Amino acid sequence: AKGFEVLSRRWVVERTFGWMTRWRRLVRDYERRIDVSQAMIFVAMGANLIRRNAHP
């Protein structure tokens, strides 16, 4: 395909990355170990889910 083409549901992924960048440790790659970085992503997404469910 030539030129710009809108991908379906791409905004969902971009919105999720936007939510993750609210956490300062996730903005830059501070962690040396992958499992610690993965744990921080789980914590950030868990907090996001809790916040969204607490304030419907």
FIKOLZA-1660 file (N, C-alpha, C; in steps of 0.1 Angstrom, whole numbers, plus 5000, padded with zeros to 4 digits):
% residues 56
   i   px   py   pz ch aa at
   1 5008 4988 5000  A  A  N
   1 5000 5000 5000  A  A CA
   1 5009 5012 5000  A  A  C
   2 5005 5022 4992  A  K  N
   2 5013 5035 4991  A  K CA
   2 5006 5045 5000  A  K  C
   3 5014 5054 5006  A  G  N
   3 5008 5065 5013  A  G CA
   3 5003 5061 5027  A  G  C
   4 4996 5071 5033  A  F  N
   4 4991 5069 5046  A  F CA
   4 4978 5061 5046  A  F  C
   5 4978 5051 5055  A  E  N
   5 4966 5043 5056  A  E CA
   5 4963 5041 5071  A  E  C
   6 4950 5044 5075  A  V  N
   6 4946 5043 5089  A  V CA
   6 4945 5028 5093  A  V  C
   7 4951 5024 5103  A  L  N
   7 4950 5010 5108  A  L CA
   7 4938 5009 5117  A  L  C
   8 4931 4998 5117  A  S  N
   8 4919 4997 5125  A  S CA
   8 4923 4994 5140  A  S  C
   9 4917 5001 5149  A  R  N
   9 4919 5000 5163  A  R CA
   9 4933 5003 5168  A  R  C
  10 4941 5011 5160  A  R  N
  10 4954 5015 5164  A  R CA
  10 4953 5024 5176  A  R  C
  11 4943 5032 5177  A  W  N
  11 4941 5041 5188  A  W CA
  11 4941 5034 5202  A  W  C
  12 4936 5022 5202  A  V  N
  12 4936 5015 5215  A  V CA
  12 4950 5012 5220  A  V  C
  13 4959 5008 5212  A  V  N
  13 4973 5006 5216  A  V CA
  13 4979 5019 5220  A  V  C
  14 4977 5029 5212  A  E  N
  14 4983 5042 5215  A  E CA
  14 4978 5048 5228  A  E  C
  15 4965 5046 5231  A  R  N
  15 4959 5051 5243  A  R CA
  15 4965 5043 5255  A  R  C
  16 4967 5030 5254  A  T  N
  16 4973 5022 5264  A  T CA
  16 4987 5027 5267  A  T  C
  17 4995 5029 5257  A  F  N
  17 5009 5034 5259  A  F CA
  17 5009 5048 5265  A  F  C
  18 4999 5056 5262  A  G  N
  18 4997 5069 5269  A  G CA
  18 4995 5068 5284  A  G  C
  19 4986 5058 5287  A  W  N
  19 4984 5055 5301  A  W CA
  19 4996 5050 5309  A  W  C
  20 5004 5042 5302  A  M  N
  20 5016 5037 5308  A  M CA
  20 5027 5048 5310  A  M  C
  21 5027 5058 5302  A  T  N
  21 5037 5069 5304  A  T CA
  21 5034 5078 5315  A  T  C
  22 5022 5077 5321  A  R  N
  22 5019 5084 5334  A  R CA
  22 5028 5080 5345  A  R  C
  23 5033 5067 5344  A  W  N
  23 5042 5062 5354  A  W CA
  23 5056 5066 5351  A  W  C
  24 5063 5074 5359  A  R  N
  24 5076 5079 5356  A  R CA
  24 5087 5069 5353  A  R  C
  25 5086 5057 5360  A  R  N
  25 5096 5047 5357  A  R CA
  25 5094 5041 5344  A  R  C
  26 5083 5042 5338  A  L  N
  26 5080 5035 5325  A  L CA
  26 5083 5045 5313  A  L  C
  27 5086 5058 5316  A  V  N
  27 5089 5067 5305  A  V CA
  27 5103 5064 5299  A  V  C
  28 5112 5061 5308  A  R  N
  28 5126 5057 5303  A  R CA
  28 5129 5043 5307  A  R  C
  29 5138 5037 5301  A  D  N
  29 5142 5023 5304  A  D CA
  29 5152 5023 5315  A  D  C
  30 5148 5024 5327  A  Y  N
  30 5156 5025 5339  A  Y CA
  30 5161 5011 5343  A  Y  C
  31 5152 5001 5341  A  E  N
  31 5155 4988 5347  A  E CA
  31 5165 4980 5338  A  E  C
  32 5173 4973 5345  A  R  N
  32 5183 4965 5339  A  R CA
  32 5178 4951 5336  A  R  C
  33 5168 4946 5344  A  R  N
  33 5163 4933 5342  A  R CA
  33 5149 4934 5336  A  R  C
  34 5147 4925 5326  A  I  N
  34 5134 4924 5319  A  I CA
  34 5122 4921 5328  A  I  C
  35 5124 4912 5338  A  D  N
  35 5113 4908 5347  A  D CA
  35 5109 4920 5356  A  D  C
  36 5118 4928 5360  A  V  N
  36 5115 4940 5368  A  V CA
  36 5107 4950 5359  A  V  C
  37 5111 4952 5347  A  S  N
  37 5104 4961 5338  A  S CA
  37 5090 4955 5335  A  S  C
  38 5088 4942 5333  A  Q  N
  38 5075 4936 5331  A  Q CA
  38 5066 4938 5343  A  Q  C
  39 5072 4936 5355  A  A  N
  39 5065 4938 5368  A  A CA
  39 5059 4952 5369  A  A  C
  40 5068 4962 5365  A  M  N
  40 5063 4976 5366  A  M CA
  40 5052 4979 5356  A  M  C
  41 5052 4972 5345  A  I  N
  41 5041 4974 5335  A  I CA
  41 5028 4968 5341  A  I  C
  42 5029 4956 5347  A  F  N
  42 5018 4950 5354  A  F CA
  42 5012 4959 5365  A  F  C
  43 5021 4965 5373  A  V  N
  43 5016 4974 5383  A  V CA
  43 5009 4986 5378  A  V  C
  44 5015 4992 5367  A  A  N
  44 5009 5003 5361  A  A CA
  44 4995 5000 5355  A  A  C
  45 4994 4989 5348  A  M  N
  45 4981 4985 5342  A  M CA
  45 4971 4981 5353  A  M  C
  46 4976 4975 5364  A  G  N
  46 4967 4971 5375  A  G CA
  46 4961 4983 5382  A  G  C
  47 4970 4993 5384  A  A  N
  47 4965 5006 5390  A  A CA
  47 4955 5013 5381  A  A  C
  48 4958 5012 5368  A  N  N
  48 4949 5018 5358  A  N CA
  48 4935 5012 5359  A  N  C
  49 4935 4998 5360  A  L  N
  49 4922 4991 5361  A  L CA
  49 4915 4994 5374  A  L  C
  50 4922 4995 5385  A  I  N
  50 4916 4998 5398  A  I CA
  50 4910 5012 5397  A  I  C
  51 4918 5022 5392  A  R  N
  51 4913 5036 5391  A  R CA
  51 4900 5037 5382  A  R  C
  52 4900 5029 5371  A  R  N
  52 4889 5030 5362  A  R CA
  52 4876 5023 5368  A  R  C
  53 4878 5013 5376  A  N  N
  53 4867 5006 5383  A  N CA
  53 4862 5014 5395  A  N  C
  54 4871 5021 5402  A  A  N
  54 4867 5028 5413  A  A CA
  54 4858 5041 5410  A  A  C
  55 4861 5046 5398  A  H  N
  55 4853 5058 5394  A  H CA
  55 4846 5056 5381  A  H  C
  56 4835 5049 5381  A  P  N
  56 4828 5046 5369  A  P CA
  56 4821 5058 5363  A  P  C
% end
